[in-house]
Amino acid sequence: MAPYQGATPESNTKQASYDLSSAGVPTPGVTYSSKDAAAAFDEILTVSEVLAIAGPLIGA
């Protein structure tokens, strides 16, 4: 499957306004690479992206 190319980039390292690649966020003394932080959670989909995927299934 092709990588996600949607509205929120895969390079995103922030969640709930915290940059997960910064030292001590969320665990003091632990540092994550930008690659690890970006892979830690799924990117959100916009309404138009959801409808493009699921629209045919729900008749939208």
DRENFILUM-793594 format. One record per atom (N, C-alpha, C): residue number from 1; residue in one letter; atom name; x, y, z. Coordinates in Angstrom, 1 decimal. Layout:
// DRENFILUM-793594
atom i NUM; aa A; at CA; x X; y Y; z Z
...
This chain:
// DRENFILUM-793594
atom i 1; aa M; at N; x 0.8; y -1.2; z 0.0
atom i 1; aa M; at CA; x 0.0; y 0.0; z 0.0
atom i 1; aa M; at C; x 0.9; y 1.2; z 0.0
atom i 2; aa A; at N; x 0.5; y 2.2; z -0.8
atom i 2; aa A; at CA; x 1.3; y 3.5; z -0.8
atom i 2; aa A; at C; x 1.2; y 4.2; z 0.5
atom i 3; aa P; at N; x 2.3; y 5.0; z 0.8
atom i 3; aa P; at CA; x 2.3; y 5.8; z 2.1
atom i 3; aa P; at C; x 1.2; y 6.8; z 2.0
atom i 4; aa Y; at N; x 0.7; y 7.2; z 3.2
atom i 4; aa Y; at CA; x -0.4; y 8.2; z 3.3
atom i 4; aa Y; at C; x 0.2; y 9.5; z 2.7
atom i 5; aa Q; at N; x -0.6; y 10.2; z 1.9
atom i 5; aa Q; at CA; x -0.2; y 11.4; z 1.3
atom i 5; aa Q; at C; x -1.3; y 12.5; z 1.6
atom i 6; aa G; at N; x -1.9; y 12.4; z 2.7
atom i 6; aa G; at CA; x -3.0; y 13.3; z 3.0
atom i 6; aa G; at C; x -2.6; y 14.7; z 3.6
atom i 7; aa A; at N; x -3.6; y 15.3; z 4.2
atom i 7; aa A; at CA; x -3.5; y 16.7; z 4.7
atom i 7; aa A; at C; x -2.5; y 16.8; z 5.8
atom i 8; aa T; at N; x -2.3; y 15.8; z 6.7
atom i 8; aa T; at CA; x -1.4; y 15.9; z 7.8
atom i 8; aa T; at C; x -0.1; y 15.1; z 7.4
atom i 9; aa P; at N; x 1.0; y 15.7; z 7.3
atom i 9; aa P; at CA; x 2.2; y 15.0; z 6.8
atom i 9; aa P; at C; x 2.7; y 13.9; z 7.8
atom i 10; aa E; at N; x 3.2; y 12.9; z 7.2
atom i 10; aa E; at CA; x 3.8; y 11.7; z 8.0
atom i 10; aa E; at C; x 5.0; y 12.2; z 8.9
atom i 11; aa S; at N; x 5.5; y 13.3; z 8.6
atom i 11; aa S; at CA; x 6.7; y 13.8; z 9.3
atom i 11; aa S; at C; x 6.3; y 14.5; z 10.6
atom i 12; aa N; at N; x 5.0; y 14.6; z 10.9
atom i 12; aa N; at CA; x 4.5; y 15.3; z 12.1
atom i 12; aa N; at C; x 5.0; y 14.6; z 13.3
atom i 13; aa T; at N; x 5.7; y 15.4; z 14.2
atom i 13; aa T; at CA; x 6.2; y 14.8; z 15.5
atom i 13; aa T; at C; x 5.5; y 15.4; z 16.7
atom i 14; aa K; at N; x 4.4; y 16.2; z 16.5
atom i 14; aa K; at CA; x 3.7; y 16.8; z 17.6
atom i 14; aa K; at C; x 2.4; y 16.1; z 17.9
atom i 15; aa Q; at N; x 2.1; y 15.9; z 19.1
atom i 15; aa Q; at CA; x 0.8; y 15.4; z 19.5
atom i 15; aa Q; at C; x 0.3; y 16.1; z 20.8
atom i 16; aa A; at N; x -0.9; y 16.6; z 20.8
atom i 16; aa A; at CA; x -1.4; y 17.5; z 21.9
atom i 16; aa A; at C; x -0.5; y 18.6; z 22.1
atom i 17; aa S; at N; x 0.1; y 19.2; z 21.1
atom i 17; aa S; at CA; x 1.0; y 20.4; z 21.1
atom i 17; aa S; at C; x 2.4; y 20.1; z 21.7
atom i 18; aa Y; at N; x 2.7; y 18.8; z 22.1
atom i 18; aa Y; at CA; x 4.0; y 18.4; z 22.5
atom i 18; aa Y; at C; x 4.8; y 17.9; z 21.4
atom i 19; aa D; at N; x 6.1; y 18.3; z 21.3
atom i 19; aa D; at CA; x 7.0; y 17.7; z 20.3
atom i 19; aa D; at C; x 7.6; y 16.5; z 20.9
atom i 20; aa L; at N; x 7.2; y 15.3; z 20.4
atom i 20; aa L; at CA; x 7.7; y 14.1; z 21.0
atom i 20; aa L; at C; x 9.1; y 13.8; z 20.7
atom i 21; aa S; at N; x 9.8; y 14.6; z 19.8
atom i 21; aa S; at CA; x 11.2; y 14.4; z 19.6
atom i 21; aa S; at C; x 12.0; y 15.2; z 20.5
atom i 22; aa S; at N; x 11.4; y 16.0; z 21.4
atom i 22; aa S; at CA; x 12.2; y 16.8; z 22.4
atom i 22; aa S; at C; x 12.5; y 15.9; z 23.6
atom i 23; aa A; at N; x 13.6; y 16.2; z 24.2
atom i 23; aa A; at CA; x 14.1; y 15.4; z 25.4
atom i 23; aa A; at C; x 13.1; y 15.6; z 26.5
atom i 24; aa G; at N; x 12.7; y 14.5; z 27.1
atom i 24; aa G; at CA; x 11.9; y 14.6; z 28.3
atom i 24; aa G; at C; x 10.4; y 14.7; z 28.0
atom i 25; aa V; at N; x 10.0; y 14.6; z 26.8
atom i 25; aa V; at CA; x 8.6; y 14.6; z 26.5
atom i 25; aa V; at C; x 8.2; y 13.3; z 25.8
atom i 26; aa P; at N; x 7.3; y 12.5; z 26.3
atom i 26; aa P; at CA; x 6.6; y 12.7; z 27.5
atom i 26; aa P; at C; x 7.3; y 12.2; z 28.8
atom i 27; aa T; at N; x 8.4; y 11.5; z 28.6
atom i 27; aa T; at CA; x 9.0; y 10.8; z 29.8
atom i 27; aa T; at C; x 10.4; y 11.5; z 30.0
atom i 28; aa P; at N; x 10.5; y 12.1; z 31.2
atom i 28; aa P; at CA; x 11.8; y 12.8; z 31.6
atom i 28; aa P; at C; x 13.0; y 11.8; z 31.4
atom i 29; aa G; at N; x 14.0; y 12.4; z 30.7
atom i 29; aa G; at CA; x 15.3; y 11.6; z 30.5
atom i 29; aa G; at C; x 15.2; y 10.7; z 29.3
atom i 30; aa V; at N; x 14.1; y 10.7; z 28.6
atom i 30; aa V; at CA; x 14.0; y 9.8; z 27.4
atom i 30; aa V; at C; x 13.9; y 10.7; z 26.2
atom i 31; aa T; at N; x 14.7; y 10.4; z 25.2
atom i 31; aa T; at CA; x 14.7; y 11.2; z 23.9
atom i 31; aa T; at C; x 14.3; y 10.2; z 22.8
atom i 32; aa Y; at N; x 13.4; y 10.7; z 22.0
atom i 32; aa Y; at CA; x 13.0; y 9.9; z 20.8
atom i 32; aa Y; at C; x 13.5; y 10.6; z 19.5
atom i 33; aa S; at N; x 13.8; y 9.8; z 18.5
atom i 33; aa S; at CA; x 14.2; y 10.4; z 17.3
atom i 33; aa S; at C; x 13.0; y 11.0; z 16.6
atom i 34; aa S; at N; x 13.2; y 11.9; z 15.6
atom i 34; aa S; at CA; x 12.0; y 12.4; z 14.9
atom i 34; aa S; at C; x 11.3; y 11.3; z 14.1
atom i 35; aa K; at N; x 12.1; y 10.3; z 13.6
atom i 35; aa K; at CA; x 11.5; y 9.2; z 12.9
atom i 35; aa K; at C; x 10.6; y 8.4; z 13.8
atom i 36; aa D; at N; x 11.1; y 8.1; z 15.1
atom i 36; aa D; at CA; x 10.3; y 7.4; z 16.0
atom i 36; aa D; at C; x 9.0; y 8.2; z 16.4
atom i 37; aa A; at N; x 9.2; y 9.4; z 16.7
atom i 37; aa A; at CA; x 8.0; y 10.3; z 17.1
atom i 37; aa A; at C; x 7.0; y 10.3; z 16.0
atom i 38; aa A; at N; x 7.4; y 10.5; z 14.7
atom i 38; aa A; at CA; x 6.5; y 10.5; z 13.6
atom i 38; aa A; at C; x 5.7; y 9.2; z 13.5
atom i 39; aa A; at N; x 6.3; y 8.1; z 13.8
atom i 39; aa A; at CA; x 5.7; y 6.8; z 13.7
atom i 39; aa A; at C; x 4.9; y 6.4; z 14.9
atom i 40; aa A; at N; x 4.9; y 7.2; z 15.9
atom i 40; aa A; at CA; x 4.2; y 6.8; z 17.2
atom i 40; aa A; at C; x 2.7; y 6.9; z 17.1
atom i 41; aa F; at N; x 2.1; y 7.6; z 16.2
atom i 41; aa F; at CA; x 0.7; y 7.7; z 16.1
atom i 41; aa F; at C; x 0.2; y 7.9; z 14.7
atom i 42; aa D; at N; x -1.0; y 7.6; z 14.4
atom i 42; aa D; at CA; x -1.6; y 7.8; z 13.1
atom i 42; aa D; at C; x -2.0; y 9.2; z 12.9
atom i 43; aa E; at N; x -1.9; y 9.7; z 11.7
atom i 43; aa E; at CA; x -2.3; y 11.0; z 11.4
atom i 43; aa E; at C; x -3.8; y 11.1; z 11.2
atom i 44; aa I; at N; x -4.4; y 12.2; z 11.6
atom i 44; aa I; at CA; x -5.8; y 12.4; z 11.5
atom i 44; aa I; at C; x -6.2; y 12.5; z 10.0
atom i 45; aa L; at N; x -7.4; y 12.1; z 9.7
atom i 45; aa L; at CA; x -8.0; y 12.3; z 8.4
atom i 45; aa L; at C; x -9.0; y 13.4; z 8.4
atom i 46; aa T; at N; x -9.0; y 14.2; z 7.3
atom i 46; aa T; at CA; x -10.0; y 15.3; z 7.2
atom i 46; aa T; at C; x -11.3; y 14.6; z 6.8
atom i 47; aa V; at N; x -12.4; y 15.4; z 6.9
atom i 47; aa V; at CA; x -13.7; y 14.9; z 6.5
atom i 47; aa V; at C; x -13.7; y 14.5; z 5.0
atom i 48; aa S; at N; x -13.1; y 15.3; z 4.1
atom i 48; aa S; at CA; x -13.1; y 14.9; z 2.7
atom i 48; aa S; at C; x -12.3; y 13.6; z 2.5
atom i 49; aa E; at N; x -11.2; y 13.4; z 3.2
atom i 49; aa E; at CA; x -10.5; y 12.2; z 3.1
atom i 49; aa E; at C; x -11.3; y 10.9; z 3.5
atom i 50; aa V; at N; x -12.0; y 11.1; z 4.6
atom i 50; aa V; at CA; x -12.9; y 10.0; z 5.1
atom i 50; aa V; at C; x -13.9; y 9.7; z 4.1
atom i 51; aa L; at N; x -14.6; y 10.7; z 3.5
atom i 51; aa L; at CA; x -15.6; y 10.5; z 2.5
atom i 51; aa L; at C; x -15.1; y 9.9; z 1.2
atom i 52; aa A; at N; x -13.9; y 10.2; z 0.9
atom i 52; aa A; at CA; x -13.3; y 9.7; z -0.3
atom i 52; aa A; at C; x -13.0; y 8.2; z -0.1
atom i 53; aa I; at N; x -12.7; y 7.8; z 1.1
atom i 53; aa I; at CA; x -12.4; y 6.4; z 1.4
atom i 53; aa I; at C; x -13.7; y 5.6; z 1.6
atom i 54; aa A; at N; x -14.6; y 6.1; z 2.5
atom i 54; aa A; at CA; x -15.7; y 5.4; z 2.9
atom i 54; aa A; at C; x -17.0; y 5.8; z 2.2
atom i 55; aa G; at N; x -17.0; y 6.9; z 1.5
atom i 55; aa G; at CA; x -18.2; y 7.3; z 0.8
atom i 55; aa G; at C; x -18.9; y 6.2; z 0.0
atom i 56; aa P; at N; x -18.2; y 5.5; z -0.9
atom i 56; aa P; at CA; x -18.9; y 4.5; z -1.6
atom i 56; aa P; at C; x -19.6; y 3.4; z -0.8
atom i 57; aa L; at N; x -19.0; y 3.1; z 0.4
atom i 57; aa L; at CA; x -19.5; y 2.1; z 1.3
atom i 57; aa L; at C; x -20.8; y 2.6; z 2.0
atom i 58; aa I; at N; x -20.9; y 3.9; z 2.3
atom i 58; aa I; at CA; x -22.0; y 4.4; z 3.0
atom i 58; aa I; at C; x -23.0; y 5.1; z 2.1
atom i 59; aa G; at N; x -22.8; y 5.2; z 0.8
atom i 59; aa G; at CA; x -23.7; y 5.9; z -0.1
atom i 59; aa G; at C; x -23.6; y 7.4; z 0.0
atom i 60; aa A; at N; x -22.5; y 7.9; z 0.4
atom i 60; aa A; at CA; x -22.4; y 9.4; z 0.6
atom i 60; aa A; at C; x -22.0; y 10.0; z -0.8
